[in-house]
Amino acid sequence: MTPTLTTPHTTATTPELAPREQETLRHIAAGHTYHQTARHMGLSPHTVDAYLRRIRTKLNITTTAEMTRAAITLGL
């Protein structure tokens, strides 16, 4: 039996991500750690974590793999 892939909820009704949330998502989707992302963005890792929590809530996703897929789907 082949597992099915679910897509994140990235329809027109999805709340828009703020520019810093988009930038954070791009870094994480590129494989950067929280600390690397924080360093590149000039933020603390705690702020990166807060952005990622908001992204997960807005897009109704839970895993890093889903975040990567959402970044691709959103063209980030």
C-alpha positions in Angstrom: 0.0 0.0 0.0 1.4 3.4 -1.0 1.3 6.1 1.6 -0.6 9.2 0.6 0.9 12.6 0.9 -1.1 15.4 2.4 -0.7 18.9 1.4 -0.6 21.9 3.8 -3.6 24.1 3.7 -2.2 26.7 1.3 -5.4 27.7 -0.4 -6.7 31.3 -1.0 -8.2 31.2 2.5 -4.8 30.7 4.1 -3.8 33.7 6.2 -0.9 35.6 4.6 2.5 35.2 6.1 4.3 38.3 7.2 7.6 39.1 5.3 9.7 37.9 8.3 7.7 34.7 8.5 8.3 34.1 4.8 12.0 34.7 5.3 12.1 32.4 8.2 10.3 29.7 6.3 12.7 30.0 3.4 15.7 29.5 5.7 14.1 26.4 7.4 13.1 25.0 4.0 16.7 25.4 2.8 17.8 23.2 5.7 19.1 25.8 8.1 18.8 25.2 11.8 17.0 27.6 14.2 20.4 29.0 15.2 21.6 29.4 11.6 18.4 31.1 10.7 18.6 33.4 13.7 22.2 34.3 12.8 21.3 35.0 9.1 18.3 37.1 10.1 19.9 38.9 13.0 17.4 37.5 15.5 17.5 35.3 18.6 16.7 31.6 18.2 13.6 32.3 20.5 12.3 34.8 17.9 12.8 32.3 15.1 10.9 29.7 17.2 8.1 32.2 17.7 7.9 32.9 13.9 7.8 29.1 13.2 5.0 28.6 15.7 3.0 31.3 14.0 3.7 29.8 10.6 2.6 26.3 11.8 -0.6 27.8 13.2 -1.4 29.9 10.1 -0.8 27.0 7.7 -2.1 24.3 9.9 1.0 22.2 9.7 3.1 20.4 12.3 6.4 19.1 10.8 9.5 20.6 9.2 8.8 18.5 6.1 5.3 20.1 5.8 7.0 23.5 6.2 9.4 22.7 3.4 6.5 21.6 1.2 4.5 24.8 2.1 7.6 26.9 1.1 7.7 25.2 -2.2 4.0 25.5 -2.8 4.1 29.2 -1.8 7.0 29.8 -4.2 9.4 30.8 -1.4 
